[in-house]
Amino acid sequence: MNNLSLISSGDAEGDLRELRKDVEKLSEDLRDPRSCMDAEREAIKRDVIPLTDISCRLKTAIATTNAVRDRAERNGGGL
């Protein structure tokens, strides 16, 4: 039995429409790679900035923890 006969024509038409949309989008991206790269760059910035903020907070927390540890060691183990 042919696998194509199992696919209803409505499903195939919908899949074909989706495929055409995807091809059109890719064609647009290929025509203007700079805009695609700009969009990717902006997406990366959105992801990196929060990570940078988290990194700064983590470094501050580590420095604070180290300062408390050092103070405790100077006081003979007590805070």
PyMOL Python script that loads the backbone (N, CA, C, O; Angstrom):
from pymol import cmd

cmd.read_pdbstr("""\
ATOM      1  N   MET A   1       0.850  -1.180   0.000  1.00  0.00           N
ATOM      2  CA  MET A   1       0.000   0.000   0.000  1.00  0.00           C
ATOM      3  C   MET A   1       0.894   1.240   0.000  1.00  0.00           C
ATOM      4  O   MET A   1       1.902   1.284   0.706  1.00  0.00           O
ATOM      5  N   ASN A   2       0.535   2.211  -0.765  1.00  0.00           N
ATOM      6  CA  ASN A   2       1.309   3.440  -0.892  1.00  0.00           C
ATOM      7  C   ASN A   2       1.047   4.335   0.315  1.00  0.00           C
ATOM      8  O   ASN A   2      -0.109   4.575   0.666  1.00  0.00           O
ATOM      9  N   ASN A   3       2.104   4.830   0.954  1.00  0.00           N
ATOM     10  CA  ASN A   3       1.959   5.692   2.128  1.00  0.00           C
ATOM     11  C   ASN A   3       1.224   6.981   1.807  1.00  0.00           C
ATOM     12  O   ASN A   3       0.528   7.527   2.663  1.00  0.00           O
ATOM     13  N   LEU A   4       1.371   7.472   0.584  1.00  0.00           N
ATOM     14  CA  LEU A   4       0.702   8.715   0.212  1.00  0.00           C
ATOM     15  C   LEU A   4      -0.809   8.571   0.231  1.00  0.00           C
ATOM     16  O   LEU A   4      -1.521   9.545   0.474  1.00  0.00           O
ATOM     17  N   SER A   5      -1.304   7.370  -0.021  1.00  0.00           N
ATOM     18  CA  SER A   5      -2.751   7.186  -0.014  1.00  0.00           C
ATOM     19  C   SER A   5      -3.318   7.285   1.395  1.00  0.00           C
ATOM     20  O   SER A   5      -4.521   7.493   1.556  1.00  0.00           O
ATOM     21  N   LEU A   6      -2.478   7.142   2.423  1.00  0.00           N
ATOM     22  CA  LEU A   6      -2.941   7.236   3.801  1.00  0.00           C
ATOM     23  C   LEU A   6      -3.106   8.687   4.253  1.00  0.00           C
ATOM     24  O   LEU A   6      -3.802   8.954   5.233  1.00  0.00           O
ATOM     25  N   ILE A   7      -2.479   9.615   3.554  1.00  0.00           N
ATOM     26  CA  ILE A   7      -2.545  11.021   3.934  1.00  0.00           C
ATOM     27  C   ILE A   7      -3.764  11.646   3.280  1.00  0.00           C
ATOM     28  O   ILE A   7      -3.937  11.562   2.064  1.00  0.00           O
ATOM     29  N   SER A   8      -4.599  12.265   4.080  1.00  0.00           N
ATOM     30  CA  SER A   8      -5.769  12.918   3.497  1.00  0.00           C
ATOM     31  C   SER A   8      -5.321  14.144   2.732  1.00  0.00           C
ATOM     32  O   SER A   8      -4.286  14.732   3.046  1.00  0.00           O
ATOM     33  N   SER A   9      -6.086  14.530   1.738  1.00  0.00           N
ATOM     34  CA  SER A   9      -5.694  15.665   0.897  1.00  0.00           C
ATOM     35  C   SER A   9      -5.659  16.951   1.712  1.00  0.00           C
ATOM     36  O   SER A   9      -4.848  17.830   1.421  1.00  0.00           O
ATOM     37  N   GLY A  10      -6.514  17.088   2.727  1.00  0.00           N
ATOM     38  CA  GLY A  10      -6.509  18.277   3.575  1.00  0.00           C
ATOM     39  C   GLY A  10      -5.214  18.408   4.349  1.00  0.00           C
ATOM     40  O   GLY A  10      -4.659  19.501   4.460  1.00  0.00           O
ATOM     41  N   ASP A  11      -4.729  17.297   4.886  1.00  0.00           N
ATOM     42  CA  ASP A  11      -3.462  17.312   5.619  1.00  0.00           C
ATOM     43  C   ASP A  11      -2.304  17.661   4.699  1.00  0.00           C
ATOM     44  O   ASP A  11      -1.427  18.444   5.063  1.00  0.00           O
ATOM     45  N   ALA A  12      -2.305  17.084   3.518  1.00  0.00           N
ATOM     46  CA  ALA A  12      -1.227  17.337   2.567  1.00  0.00           C
ATOM     47  C   ALA A  12      -1.239  18.795   2.127  1.00  0.00           C
ATOM     48  O   ALA A  12      -0.182  19.410   1.988  1.00  0.00           O
ATOM     49  N   GLU A  13      -2.421  19.349   1.908  1.00  0.00           N
ATOM     50  CA  GLU A  13      -2.515  20.750   1.494  1.00  0.00           C
ATOM     51  C   GLU A  13      -2.045  21.676   2.614  1.00  0.00           C
ATOM     52  O   GLU A  13      -1.351  22.660   2.356  1.00  0.00           O
ATOM     53  N   GLY A  14      -2.416  21.371   3.841  1.00  0.00           N
ATOM     54  CA  GLY A  14      -1.970  22.169   4.981  1.00  0.00           C
ATOM     55  C   GLY A  14      -0.464  22.096   5.154  1.00  0.00           C
ATOM     56  O   GLY A  14       0.193  23.104   5.413  1.00  0.00           O
ATOM     57  N   ASP A  15       0.077  20.896   5.009  1.00  0.00           N
ATOM     58  CA  ASP A  15       1.531  20.726   5.106  1.00  0.00           C
ATOM     59  C   ASP A  15       2.242  21.492   4.002  1.00  0.00           C
ATOM     60  O   ASP A  15       3.288  22.100   4.229  1.00  0.00           O
ATOM     61  N   LEU A  16       1.668  21.457   2.805  1.00  0.00           N
ATOM     62  CA  LEU A  16       2.262  22.167   1.677  1.00  0.00           C
ATOM     63  C   LEU A  16       2.237  23.673   1.911  1.00  0.00           C
ATOM     64  O   LEU A  16       3.202  24.364   1.583  1.00  0.00           O
ATOM     65  N   ARG A  17       1.147  24.189   2.473  1.00  0.00           N
ATOM     66  CA  ARG A  17       1.073  25.621   2.787  1.00  0.00           C
ATOM     67  C   ARG A  17       2.135  26.007   3.816  1.00  0.00           C
ATOM     68  O   ARG A  17       2.809  27.027   3.667  1.00  0.00           O
ATOM     69  N   GLU A  18       2.280  25.188   4.857  1.00  0.00           N
ATOM     70  CA  GLU A  18       3.296  25.454   5.883  1.00  0.00           C
ATOM     71  C   GLU A  18       4.700  25.412   5.286  1.00  0.00           C
ATOM     72  O   GLU A  18       5.549  26.242   5.611  1.00  0.00           O
ATOM     73  N   LEU A  19       4.931  24.447   4.418  1.00  0.00           N
ATOM     74  CA  LEU A  19       6.233  24.334   3.773  1.00  0.00           C
ATOM     75  C   LEU A  19       6.517  25.562   2.915  1.00  0.00           C
ATOM     76  O   LEU A  19       7.637  26.073   2.914  1.00  0.00           O
ATOM     77  N   ARG A  20       5.515  26.035   2.191  1.00  0.00           N
ATOM     78  CA  ARG A  20       5.688  27.236   1.367  1.00  0.00           C
ATOM     79  C   ARG A  20       5.996  28.456   2.235  1.00  0.00           C
ATOM     80  O   ARG A  20       6.847  29.272   1.880  1.00  0.00           O
ATOM     81  N   LYS A  21       5.307  28.582   3.371  1.00  0.00           N
ATOM     82  CA  LYS A  21       5.583  29.698   4.285  1.00  0.00           C
ATOM     83  C   LYS A  21       7.025  29.641   4.783  1.00  0.00           C
ATOM     84  O   LYS A  21       7.715  30.659   4.833  1.00  0.00           O
ATOM     85  N   ASP A  22       7.468  28.443   5.149  1.00  0.00           N
ATOM     86  CA  ASP A  22       8.841  28.279   5.636  1.00  0.00           C
ATOM     87  C   ASP A  22       9.856  28.636   4.557  1.00  0.00           C
ATOM     88  O   ASP A  22      10.864  29.287   4.835  1.00  0.00           O
ATOM     89  N   VAL A  23       9.586  28.204   3.316  1.00  0.00           N
ATOM     90  CA  VAL A  23      10.492  28.505   2.207  1.00  0.00           C
ATOM     91  C   VAL A  23      10.521  30.001   1.942  1.00  0.00           C
ATOM     92  O   VAL A  23      11.585  30.563   1.683  1.00  0.00           O
ATOM     93  N   GLU A  24       9.357  30.657   2.003  1.00  0.00           N
ATOM     94  CA  GLU A  24       9.312  32.112   1.805  1.00  0.00           C
ATOM     95  C   GLU A  24      10.123  32.826   2.887  1.00  0.00           C
ATOM     96  O   GLU A  24      10.870  33.759   2.590  1.00  0.00           O
ATOM     97  N   LYS A  25       9.981  32.396   4.122  1.00  0.00           N
ATOM     98  CA  LYS A  25      10.720  33.012   5.227  1.00  0.00           C
ATOM     99  C   LYS A  25      12.224  32.826   5.037  1.00  0.00           C
ATOM    100  O   LYS A  25      12.997  33.766   5.219  1.00  0.00           O
ATOM    101  N   LEU A  26      12.632  31.624   4.675  1.00  0.00           N
ATOM    102  CA  LEU A  26      14.049  31.372   4.440  1.00  0.00           C
ATOM    103  C   LEU A  26      14.563  32.197   3.269  1.00  0.00           C
ATOM    104  O   LEU A  26      15.682  32.708   3.308  1.00  0.00           O
ATOM    105  N   SER A  27      13.750  32.327   2.231  1.00  0.00           N
ATOM    106  CA  SER A  27      14.145  33.131   1.072  1.00  0.00           C
ATOM    107  C   SER A  27      14.340  34.582   1.474  1.00  0.00           C
ATOM    108  O   SER A  27      15.293  35.225   1.034  1.00  0.00           O
ATOM    109  N   GLU A  28      13.442  35.107   2.310  1.00  0.00           N
ATOM    110  CA  GLU A  28      13.582  36.485   2.793  1.00  0.00           C
ATOM    111  C   GLU A  28      14.866  36.637   3.602  1.00  0.00           C
ATOM    112  O   GLU A  28      15.591  37.619   3.445  1.00  0.00           O
ATOM    113  N   ASP A  29      15.141  35.677   4.456  1.00  0.00           N
ATOM    114  CA  ASP A  29      16.354  35.726   5.271  1.00  0.00           C
ATOM    115  C   ASP A  29      17.606  35.687   4.401  1.00  0.00           C
ATOM    116  O   ASP A  29      18.589  36.372   4.684  1.00  0.00           O
ATOM    117  N   LEU A  30      17.564  34.888   3.348  1.00  0.00           N
ATOM    118  CA  LEU A  30      18.723  34.790   2.466  1.00  0.00           C
ATOM    119  C   LEU A  30      18.908  36.055   1.639  1.00  0.00           C
ATOM    120  O   LEU A  30      20.035  36.424   1.309  1.00  0.00           O
ATOM    121  N   ARG A  31      17.802  36.723   1.302  1.00  0.00           N
ATOM    122  CA  ARG A  31      17.904  37.976   0.543  1.00  0.00           C
ATOM    123  C   ARG A  31      18.519  39.074   1.397  1.00  0.00           C
ATOM    124  O   ARG A  31      19.259  39.916   0.889  1.00  0.00           O
ATOM    125  N   ASP A  32      18.222  39.069   2.681  1.00  0.00           N
ATOM    126  CA  ASP A  32      18.726  40.116   3.565  1.00  0.00           C
ATOM    127  C   ASP A  32      19.359  39.478   4.803  1.00  0.00           C
ATOM    128  O   ASP A  32      18.783  39.521   5.889  1.00  0.00           O
ATOM    129  N   PRO A  33      20.537  38.892   4.638  1.00  0.00           N
ATOM    130  CA  PRO A  33      21.157  38.200   5.775  1.00  0.00           C
ATOM    131  C   PRO A  33      21.501  39.137   6.927  1.00  0.00           C
ATOM    132  O   PRO A  33      21.566  38.707   8.078  1.00  0.00           O
ATOM    133  N   ARG A  34      21.721  40.415   6.624  1.00  0.00           N
ATOM    134  CA  ARG A  34      22.078  41.347   7.691  1.00  0.00           C
ATOM    135  C   ARG A  34      20.933  41.482   8.696  1.00  0.00           C
ATOM    136  O   ARG A  34      21.170  41.505   9.904  1.00  0.00           O
ATOM    137  N   SER A  35      19.695  41.570   8.208  1.00  0.00           N
ATOM    138  CA  SER A  35      18.574  41.702   9.145  1.00  0.00           C
ATOM    139  C   SER A  35      18.413  40.432   9.972  1.00  0.00           C
ATOM    140  O   SER A  35      18.061  40.490  11.150  1.00  0.00           O
ATOM    141  N   CYS A  36      18.670  39.301   9.357  1.00  0.00           N
ATOM    142  CA  CYS A  36      18.603  38.031  10.096  1.00  0.00           C
ATOM    143  C   CYS A  36      19.693  37.999  11.165  1.00  0.00           C
ATOM    144  O   CYS A  36      19.451  37.583  12.297  1.00  0.00           O
ATOM    145  N   MET A  37      20.890  38.439  10.796  1.00  0.00           N
ATOM    146  CA  MET A  37      21.993  38.469  11.756  1.00  0.00           C
ATOM    147  C   MET A  37      21.711  39.471  12.865  1.00  0.00           C
ATOM    148  O   MET A  37      22.027  39.217  14.027  1.00  0.00           O
ATOM    149  N   ASP A  38      21.117  40.615  12.513  1.00  0.00           N
ATOM    150  CA  ASP A  38      20.773  41.612  13.529  1.00  0.00           C
ATOM    151  C   ASP A  38      19.765  41.047  14.518  1.00  0.00           C
ATOM    152  O   ASP A  38      19.877  41.262  15.725  1.00  0.00           O
ATOM    153  N   ALA A  39      18.776  40.319  13.995  1.00  0.00           N
ATOM    154  CA  ALA A  39      17.770  39.716  14.870  1.00  0.00           C
ATOM    155  C   ALA A  39      18.417  38.693  15.801  1.00  0.00           C
ATOM    156  O   ALA A  39      18.085  38.629  16.985  1.00  0.00           O
ATOM    157  N   GLU A  40      19.338  37.896  15.268  1.00  0.00           N
ATOM    158  CA  GLU A  40      20.044  36.916  16.095  1.00  0.00           C
ATOM    159  C   GLU A  40      20.895  37.614  17.153  1.00  0.00           C
ATOM    160  O   GLU A  40      20.954  37.177  18.303  1.00  0.00           O
ATOM    161  N   ARG A  41      21.549  38.694  16.755  1.00  0.00           N
ATOM    162  CA  ARG A  41      22.397  39.452  17.686  1.00  0.00           C
ATOM    163  C   ARG A  41      21.554  40.013  18.832  1.00  0.00           C
ATOM    164  O   ARG A  41      21.959  39.953  19.993  1.00  0.00           O
ATOM    165  N   GLU A  42      20.390  40.555  18.504  1.00  0.00           N
ATOM    166  CA  GLU A  42      19.505  41.094  19.539  1.00  0.00           C
ATOM    167  C   GLU A  42      19.024  39.990  20.472  1.00  0.00           C
ATOM    168  O   GLU A  42      18.939  40.191  21.683  1.00  0.00           O
ATOM    169  N   ALA A  43      18.708  38.826  19.912  1.00  0.00           N
ATOM    170  CA  ALA A  43      18.273  37.699  20.742  1.00  0.00           C
ATOM    171  C   ALA A  43      19.390  37.272  21.691  1.00  0.00           C
ATOM    172  O   ALA A  43      19.138  36.942  22.850  1.00  0.00           O
ATOM    173  N   ILE A  44      20.614  37.279  21.197  1.00  0.00           N
ATOM    174  CA  ILE A  44      21.757  36.918  22.043  1.00  0.00           C
ATOM    175  C   ILE A  44      21.925  37.947  23.157  1.00  0.00           C
ATOM    176  O   ILE A  44      22.174  37.585  24.307  1.00  0.00           O
ATOM    177  N   LYS A  45      21.790  39.226  22.818  1.00  0.00           N
ATOM    178  CA  LYS A  45      21.915  40.273  23.838  1.00  0.00           C
ATOM    179  C   LYS A  45      20.866  40.102  24.928  1.00  0.00           C
ATOM    180  O   LYS A  45      21.159  40.273  26.111  1.00  0.00           O
ATOM    181  N   ARG A  46      19.635  39.761  24.524  1.00  0.00           N
ATOM    182  CA  ARG A  46      18.572  39.569  25.518  1.00  0.00           C
ATOM    183  C   ARG A  46      18.925  38.431  26.462  1.00  0.00           C
ATOM    184  O   ARG A  46      18.593  38.479  27.647  1.00  0.00           O
ATOM    185  N   ASP A  47      19.594  37.409  25.946  1.00  0.00           N
ATOM    186  CA  ASP A  47      19.970  36.271  26.784  1.00  0.00           C
ATOM    187  C   ASP A  47      21.212  36.563  27.616  1.00  0.00           C
ATOM    188  O   ASP A  47      21.299  36.130  28.765  1.00  0.00           O
ATOM    189  N   VAL A  48      22.173  37.291  27.054  1.00  0.00           N
ATOM    190  CA  VAL A  48      23.456  37.519  27.721  1.00  0.00           C
ATOM    191  C   VAL A  48      23.338  38.541  28.839  1.00  0.00           C
ATOM    192  O   VAL A  48      23.953  38.367  29.891  1.00  0.00           O
ATOM    193  N   ILE A  49      22.571  39.592  28.643  1.00  0.00           N
ATOM    194  CA  ILE A  49      22.466  40.637  29.665  1.00  0.00           C
ATOM    195  C   ILE A  49      21.960  40.071  30.990  1.00  0.00           C
ATOM    196  O   ILE A  49      22.554  40.350  32.032  1.00  0.00           O
ATOM    197  N   PRO A  50      20.873  39.280  30.984  1.00  0.00           N
ATOM    198  CA  PRO A  50      20.469  38.705  32.274  1.00  0.00           C
ATOM    199  C   PRO A  50      21.551  37.792  32.866  1.00  0.00           C
ATOM    200  O   PRO A  50      21.732  37.763  34.083  1.00  0.00           O
ATOM    201  N   LEU A  51      22.262  37.055  32.021  1.00  0.00           N
ATOM    202  CA  LEU A  51      23.325  36.197  32.538  1.00  0.00           C
ATOM    203  C   LEU A  51      24.444  37.029  33.140  1.00  0.00           C
ATOM    204  O   LEU A  51      25.031  36.643  34.151  1.00  0.00           O
ATOM    205  N   THR A  52      24.745  38.169  32.528  1.00  0.00           N
ATOM    206  CA  THR A  52      25.764  39.063  33.066  1.00  0.00           C
ATOM    207  C   THR A  52      25.321  39.592  34.421  1.00  0.00           C
ATOM    208  O   THR A  52      26.119  39.668  35.355  1.00  0.00           O
ATOM    209  N   ASP A  53      24.045  39.958  34.527  1.00  0.00           N
ATOM    210  CA  ASP A  53      23.503  40.451  35.792  1.00  0.00           C
ATOM    211  C   ASP A  53      23.591  39.372  36.866  1.00  0.00           C
ATOM    212  O   ASP A  53      23.977  39.648  38.002  1.00  0.00           O
ATOM    213  N   ILE A  54      23.237  38.161  36.507  1.00  0.00           N
ATOM    214  CA  ILE A  54      23.309  37.046  37.454  1.00  0.00           C
ATOM    215  C   ILE A  54      24.760  36.811  37.862  1.00  0.00           C
ATOM    216  O   ILE A  54      25.045  36.547  39.030  1.00  0.00           O
ATOM    217  N   SER A  55      25.672  36.908  36.903  1.00  0.00           N
ATOM    218  CA  SER A  55      27.091  36.720  37.204  1.00  0.00           C
ATOM    219  C   SER A  55      27.578  37.773  38.196  1.00  0.00           C
ATOM    220  O   SER A  55      28.311  37.455  39.133  1.00  0.00           O
ATOM    221  N   CYS A  56      27.174  39.022  37.992  1.00  0.00           N
ATOM    222  CA  CYS A  56      27.572  40.091  38.923  1.00  0.00           C
ATOM    223  C   CYS A  56      27.013  39.838  40.316  1.00  0.00           C
ATOM    224  O   CYS A  56      27.715  40.017  41.312  1.00  0.00           O
ATOM    225  N   ARG A  57      25.765  39.426  40.388  1.00  0.00           N
ATOM    226  CA  ARG A  57      25.157  39.133  41.691  1.00  0.00           C
ATOM    227  C   ARG A  57      25.877  37.983  42.379  1.00  0.00           C
ATOM    228  O   ARG A  57      26.112  38.013  43.587  1.00  0.00           O
ATOM    229  N   LEU A  58      26.223  36.970  41.594  1.00  0.00           N
ATOM    230  CA  LEU A  58      26.919  35.818  42.158  1.00  0.00           C
ATOM    231  C   LEU A  58      28.293  36.222  42.679  1.00  0.00           C
ATOM    232  O   LEU A  58      28.691  35.807  43.767  1.00  0.00           O
ATOM    233  N   LYS A  59      29.018  37.026  41.910  1.00  0.00           N
ATOM    234  CA  LYS A  59      30.335  37.491  42.354  1.00  0.00           C
ATOM    235  C   LYS A  59      30.224  38.311  43.635  1.00  0.00           C
ATOM    236  O   LYS A  59      31.060  38.181  44.528  1.00  0.00           O
ATOM    237  N   THR A  60      29.195  39.155  43.730  1.00  0.00           N
ATOM    238  CA  THR A  60      28.980  39.954  44.936  1.00  0.00           C
ATOM    239  C   THR A  60      28.679  39.052  46.125  1.00  0.00           C
ATOM    240  O   THR A  60      29.206  39.262  47.218  1.00  0.00           O
ATOM    241  N   ALA A  61      27.829  38.045  45.911  1.00  0.00           N
ATOM    242  CA  ALA A  61      27.488  37.120  46.995  1.00  0.00           C
ATOM    243  C   ALA A  61      28.716  36.340  47.451  1.00  0.00           C
ATOM    244  O   ALA A  61      28.900  36.113  48.647  1.00  0.00           O
ATOM    245  N   ILE A  62      29.550  35.931  46.507  1.00  0.00           N
ATOM    246  CA  ILE A  62      30.771  35.200  46.866  1.00  0.00           C
ATOM    247  C   ILE A  62      31.709  36.097  47.666  1.00  0.00           C
ATOM    248  O   ILE A  62      32.279  35.671  48.670  1.00  0.00           O
ATOM    249  N   ALA A  63      31.866  37.342  47.216  1.00  0.00           N
ATOM    250  CA  ALA A  63      32.739  38.282  47.938  1.00  0.00           C
ATOM    251  C   ALA A  63      32.226  38.519  49.350  1.00  0.00           C
ATOM    252  O   ALA A  63      33.012  38.570  50.295  1.00  0.00           O
ATOM    253  N   THR A  64      30.907  38.666  49.502  1.00  0.00           N
ATOM    254  CA  THR A  64      30.313  38.874  50.824  1.00  0.00           C
ATOM    255  C   THR A  64      30.536  37.652  51.701  1.00  0.00           C
ATOM    256  O   THR A  64      30.900  37.777  52.870  1.00  0.00           O
ATOM    257  N   THR A  65      30.320  36.480  51.139  1.00  0.00           N
ATOM    258  CA  THR A  65      30.523  35.238  51.885  1.00  0.00           C
ATOM    259  C   THR A  65      31.976  35.100  52.319  1.00  0.00           C
ATOM    260  O   THR A  65      32.258  34.712  53.453  1.00  0.00           O
ATOM    261  N   ASN A  66      32.892  35.417  51.419  1.00  0.00           N
ATOM    262  CA  ASN A  66      34.317  35.341  51.763  1.00  0.00           C
ATOM    263  C   ASN A  66      34.675  36.334  52.863  1.00  0.00           C
ATOM    264  O   ASN A  66      35.459  36.013  53.756  1.00  0.00           O
ATOM    265  N   ALA A  67      34.108  37.532  52.805  1.00  0.00           N
ATOM    266  CA  ALA A  67      34.380  38.537  53.842  1.00  0.00           C
ATOM    267  C   ALA A  67      33.869  38.065  55.197  1.00  0.00           C
ATOM    268  O   ALA A  67      34.553  38.230  56.207  1.00  0.00           O
ATOM    269  N   VAL A  68      32.678  37.481  55.229  1.00  0.00           N
ATOM    270  CA  VAL A  68      32.121  36.965  56.487  1.00  0.00           C
ATOM    271  C   VAL A  68      32.985  35.819  57.002  1.00  0.00           C
ATOM    272  O   VAL A  68      33.256  35.733  58.200  1.00  0.00           O
ATOM    273  N   ARG A  69      33.415  34.944  56.105  1.00  0.00           N
ATOM    274  CA  ARG A  69      34.281  33.828  56.507  1.00  0.00           C
ATOM    275  C   ARG A  69      35.585  34.346  57.097  1.00  0.00           C
ATOM    276  O   ARG A  69      36.037  33.872  58.140  1.00  0.00           O
ATOM    277  N   ASP A  70      36.187  35.326  56.419  1.00  0.00           N
ATOM    278  CA  ASP A  70      37.452  35.894  56.911  1.00  0.00           C
ATOM    279  C   ASP A  70      37.274  36.538  58.282  1.00  0.00           C
ATOM    280  O   ASP A  70      38.118  36.376  59.163  1.00  0.00           O
ATOM    281  N   ARG A  71      36.175  37.269  58.459  1.00  0.00           N
ATOM    282  CA  ARG A  71      35.906  37.910  59.749  1.00  0.00           C
ATOM    283  C   ARG A  71      35.726  36.855  60.831  1.00  0.00           C
ATOM    284  O   ARG A  71      36.214  37.012  61.950  1.00  0.00           O
ATOM    285  N   ALA A  72      35.020  35.771  60.488  1.00  0.00           N
ATOM    286  CA  ALA A  72      34.809  34.698  61.459  1.00  0.00           C
ATOM    287  C   ALA A  72      36.131  34.042  61.836  1.00  0.00           C
ATOM    288  O   ALA A  72      36.353  33.715  63.002  1.00  0.00           O
ATOM    289  N   GLU A  73      37.009  33.848  60.854  1.00  0.00           N
ATOM    290  CA  GLU A  73      38.316  33.251  61.145  1.00  0.00           C
ATOM    291  C   GLU A  73      39.157  34.165  62.028  1.00  0.00           C
ATOM    292  O   GLU A  73      39.858  33.694  62.924  1.00  0.00           O
ATOM    293  N   ARG A  74      39.087  35.473  61.777  1.00  0.00           N
ATOM    294  CA  ARG A  74      39.843  36.428  62.611  1.00  0.00           C
ATOM    295  C   ARG A  74      39.317  36.447  64.042  1.00  0.00           C
ATOM    296  O   ARG A  74      40.082  36.669  64.980  1.00  0.00           O
ATOM    297  N   ASN A  75      38.031  36.220  64.215  1.00  0.00           N
ATOM    298  CA  ASN A  75      37.418  36.234  65.545  1.00  0.00           C
ATOM    299  C   ASN A  75      37.477  34.861  66.211  1.00  0.00           C
ATOM    300  O   ASN A  75      36.816  34.631  67.224  1.00  0.00           O
ATOM    301  N   GLY A  76      38.242  33.978  65.660  1.00  0.00           N
ATOM    302  CA  GLY A  76      38.386  32.660  66.275  1.00  0.00           C
ATOM    303  C   GLY A  76      37.183  31.768  66.042  1.00  0.00           C
ATOM    304  O   GLY A  76      36.880  30.906  66.867  1.00  0.00           O
ATOM    305  N   GLY A  77      36.512  31.959  64.959  1.00  0.00           N
ATOM    306  CA  GLY A  77      35.388  31.093  64.626  1.00  0.00           C
ATOM    307  C   GLY A  77      34.037  31.683  64.941  1.00  0.00           C
ATOM    308  O   GLY A  77      33.022  31.134  64.513  1.00  0.00           O
ATOM    309  N   GLY A  78      33.982  32.786  65.677  1.00  0.00           N
ATOM    310  CA  GLY A  78      32.693  33.411  65.975  1.00  0.00           C
ATOM    311  C   GLY A  78      32.443  34.612  65.092  1.00  0.00           C
ATOM    312  O   GLY A  78      33.380  35.254  64.616  1.00  0.00           O
ATOM    313  N   LEU A  79      31.208  34.904  64.882  1.00  0.00           N
ATOM    314  CA  LEU A  79      30.867  36.073  64.078  1.00  0.00           C
ATOM    315  C   LEU A  79      30.878  37.281  64.965  1.00  0.00           C
ATOM    316  O   LEU A  79      30.618  38.390  64.500  1.00  0.00           O
TER     317      LEU A  79
END
""", "prot")
cmd.dss("prot")
cmd.show_as("cartoon", "prot")
cmd.util.cbc("prot")
cmd.orient("prot")
